[in-house]
Amino acid sequence: MRWLAGLLLMIATGVAMPAPASCNNDRALRQQVETLTRTQNEVVAAAVDRIQGTDRRLLALRSYVRSAASLTDRWSWSQAQIDSYRESDEYRDLLAEIDKVRLQFETDNPGFTLYANSEVRSLDVQVQRWNENQGVGGVAATLYSSVCHSGSMRTAAFRQFLIEWQPQTPSPLAAPGLSQHGRARAIDFQIQQGQRLVAGTDTAAIDEAWIGQGWSRKLEAAISKASSKFQGPLAMPDEPWHYEYRP
C-alpha cells in the first residue's frame, strides 16, 4: 500500500504527478481525448489544443462536458470584450462597491487595509496557469490513471465516466475559459498593513493567517456590512479571499 500512501501525499501537498507511463489503454485514451475535443465548439477545442499533456487536457474536458449547458454564458471574454468592459459603467460600479468594502474594513480594523484584484483574467493567462499549476497536475494525473484503468474507452462510456468522476481533492483552478475571473465575476481580496502583505492568495497561508488570525471572518463581516453584491467566500476549493461579484 506504499504506492497509495505516496499518491495521497502528493495530492495533499499539491505536487504534480506524471501521467502513468505503463497504461495499456494509453493510446485508446489519447484517441478518445482527441475525439471528444473535436465535439466541442471551436473556441473550446482551440483552448484544449493549447493545454499541455493528455492528463491536463482530460481534466479540462471533464469540466467542459459537465458545463456544456452553460459554456456560452460562462466562457471568458476576449481581449476586445475586456477592453470594452474597462470603459463601462459596470466596471466603475464594481470599483465603487470595492471602495465601500475597503472603507468598512479599514473602519473595523484600524491600521489595516484591503487590496482587491479586479483585473479580468484572460484566457491566455488561464491556459498558462493550468499548464503550470502543480495542484492541477496532481488531480489530472489521478483522473488519467482512473480513466486509463477503467476500461471506459468507448465514446459514450468515456464521456459518462468524465461526468461522474469526482476527485478526492478538487482542482485548485477552474478549467481555462471557465474561471469567474474571466468575466469580472470574481474578486480576490488581500489584507495589508502598510506595504506588508498580511494575508494573501497563497493556500499555504489559509490556516495561519486567514483562519488563525481571523482575517476570513473579518473580511466577511466587512463585506456583509458594506455591500450586497458580493457572495462568498469560495468554499471549494477553499479560498477565503475569493468572492463572486453579482452586479
C-alpha positions in Angstrom: 0.0 0.0 0.0 3.0 2.3 -0.1 2.1 3.5 -3.6 -1.4 4.6 -2.3 0.1 6.4 0.6 2.5 8.2 -1.7 -0.2 9.1 -4.1 -2.4 10.6 -1.4 0.6 12.5 0.0 1.4 14.0 -3.4 -2.2 15.1 -3.9 -2.5 16.6 -0.5 0.7 18.6 -0.9 -0.1 19.7 -4.5 2.9 18.1 -6.0 2.5 17.4 -9.7 2.4 13.7 -10.6 3.3 12.4 -14.0 0.8 10.6 -16.1 1.1 6.8 -15.8 3.6 5.5 -18.3 2.6 1.9 -18.2 -1.1 2.1 -19.0 -2.2 -0.4 -21.6 -5.1 1.8 -22.7 -2.9 4.9 -23.2 -3.3 5.0 -27.0 -7.1 4.5 -26.8 -7.4 7.1 -24.1 -5.5 9.7 -26.2 -7.8 8.9 -29.2 -10.9 9.5 -27.0 -9.5 12.8 -25.8 -8.9 13.8 -29.4 -12.4 12.7 -30.4 -14.1 14.4 -27.5 -12.1 17.6 -28.2 -13.4 17.7 -31.8 -17.0 17.5 -30.5 -16.6 20.8 -28.6 -17.2 24.2 -30.3 -14.3 25.9 -32.0 -13.4 28.2 -29.1 -13.3 25.3 -26.5 -11.4 23.0 -28.9 -8.8 25.7 -29.5 -8.3 26.1 -25.8 -7.8 22.3 -25.3 -5.2 22.3 -28.1 -3.2 24.8 -26.0 -3.2 22.6 -22.9 0.0 20.6 -22.4 -0.3 16.9 -21.7 -3.1 14.4 -22.2 -3.8 14.3 -18.4 -4.4 18.1 -18.1 -6.5 18.1 -21.3 -8.5 15.3 -19.9 -9.2 17.2 -16.7 -10.2 20.3 -18.7 -12.5 18.3 -20.9 -14.2 16.9 -17.8 -15.2 20.5 -16.8 -16.3 21.3 -20.4 -18.7 18.3 -20.7 -20.0 18.8 -17.2 -20.7 22.5 -18.0 -22.0 22.0 -21.6 -25.3 23.7 -20.9 -23.8 26.9 -19.6 -20.5 27.1 -21.5 -21.6 30.1 -23.7 -22.7 32.1 -20.6 -19.5 31.3 -18.7 -16.8 31.5 -21.3 -14.1 34.1 -20.7 -14.2 37.3 -22.5 -12.0 38.1 -25.5 -9.4 40.9 -25.2 -11.8 43.2 -27.1 -14.5 42.5 -24.6 -12.2 43.1 -21.7 -11.1 46.4 -23.1 -14.7 47.5 -23.6 -15.6 46.4 -20.0 -12.8 48.6 -18.6 -14.5 51.6 -20.1 -18.0 50.7 -19.0 -20.3 51.9 -16.2 -20.4 48.4 -14.9 -16.7 48.4 -14.2 -17.0 51.8 -12.5 -19.8 50.3 -10.3 -17.6 47.4 -9.4 -14.8 49.8 -8.3 -17.3 51.8 -6.2 -18.5 48.6 -4.4 -14.9 47.6 -3.7 -14.3 51.1 -2.2 -17.3 50.6 0.1 -15.9 47.3 1.3 -12.4 48.8 1.8 -13.7 51.7 3.8 -15.7 49.4 6.0 -12.8 47.1 6.5 -10.5 49.9 7.5 -13.1 51.2 9.9 -13.4 47.8 11.5 -9.7 47.1 11.5 -7.6 50.3 12.1 -4.1 50.1 10.7 -5.1 47.5 8.0 -6.4 47.9 4.5 -7.6 45.8 1.6 -6.1 45.2 -1.8 -8.7 43.9 -4.3 -7.6 42.3 -7.6 -10.3 43.4 -10.1 -8.3 42.6 -13.2 -10.1 40.3 -15.7 -8.0 37.1 -16.2 -7.6 36.5 -19.9 -7.8 33.1 -21.5 -4.1 33.2 -22.2 -3.3 33.6 -18.5 -5.7 30.8 -17.6 -4.2 28.4 -20.0 -0.7 29.2 -18.8 -1.6 28.7 -15.1 -3.4 25.5 -15.9 -0.3 24.2 -17.7 2.0 25.1 -14.8 0.0 24.6 -11.6 1.2 21.6 -9.5 -2.2 21.1 -7.9 -3.9 20.8 -11.3 -1.2 18.4 -12.3 -1.8 16.1 -9.3 -5.6 16.0 -9.9 -5.1 15.5 -13.7 -2.7 12.5 -13.2 -5.2 10.9 -10.8 -8.0 11.3 -13.3 -5.8 10.0 -16.1 -5.0 6.9 -14.1 -8.6 6.3 -13.2 -9.8 6.6 -16.8 -7.0 4.5 -18.1 -7.7 1.6 -15.9 -11.5 1.9 -16.0 -11.9 0.2 -19.4 -14.3 3.1 -20.4 -12.8 3.6 -23.9 -16.0 3.7 -26.0 -17.1 7.2 -26.7 -20.3 7.3 -24.7 -18.9 5.4 -21.7 -15.7 7.6 -21.8 -17.8 10.8 -21.7 -20.0 9.4 -18.9 -17.0 8.4 -16.8 -15.7 12.0 -17.0 -19.1 13.4 -16.0 -19.4 11.1 -13.0 -15.8 11.1 -11.7 -15.1 13.0 -8.5 -11.6 13.8 -7.3 -10.7 13.4 -3.6 -9.2 16.9 -3.8 -10.8 19.4 -6.1 -8.7 21.2 -8.7 -7.3 24.5 -7.4 -8.1 26.2 -10.7 -11.2 26.3 -12.9 -10.6 24.9 -16.4 -9.3 27.5 -18.9 -12.2 29.6 -20.1 -14.5 28.8 -17.1 -12.9 31.0 -14.4 -15.1 33.6 -13.0 -12.1 35.9 -13.2 -12.5 35.7 -17.0 -15.8 37.7 -16.9 -15.0 40.0 -14.0 -17.2 38.0 -11.7 -14.6 37.1 -9.1 -12.6 39.4 -6.9 -9.6 38.3 -4.8 -9.1 40.4 -1.6 -5.8 40.6 0.3 -5.1 42.0 3.7 -2.3 44.6 4.0 -0.7 46.6 6.8 1.0 49.5 5.0 3.1 47.8 2.4 3.3 44.5 4.2 1.1 41.6 3.0 -0.7 40.1 6.0 -3.0 37.6 4.2 -2.7 36.9 0.5 -3.9 34.3 -2.0 -1.5 31.6 -1.0 -3.3 28.4 0.1 -0.4 27.7 2.5 -1.4 30.8 4.4 -5.1 29.8 5.0 -4.7 28.1 8.3 -2.3 30.5 9.9 -3.4 33.9 8.5 -7.0 33.6 7.3 -8.3 31.3 9.9 -5.8 31.6 12.8 -5.6 35.4 12.7 -9.3 35.7 11.9 -9.0 37.6 8.6 -11.5 35.4 6.9 -14.1 36.3 9.5 -13.2 40.0 9.5 -13.3 40.2 5.7 -16.7 38.5 5.5 -18.0 40.8 8.2 -16.9 44.0 6.4 -18.4 42.8 3.1 -21.7 41.9 4.6 -21.9 45.4 6.2 -20.8 47.3 3.1 -22.3 45.6 0.0 -24.9 43.2 -1.0 -23.2 42.5 -4.3 -20.5 40.1 -3.2 -21.1 36.5 -2.4 -18.6 34.2 -0.7 -16.1 33.2 0.2 -15.5 30.4 -2.2 -15.8 27.1 -0.3 -14.5 24.6 -2.9 -11.6 24.9 -3.3 -11.3 26.7 0.0 -10.3 30.3 -0.9 -11.3 32.8 1.9 -10.1 35.7 -0.2 -12.3 34.8 -3.2 -15.8 36.5 -3.6 -18.2 36.4 -6.5 -19.4 39.8 -7.7 -23.1 39.9 -8.7 -24.0 43.3 -10.1 
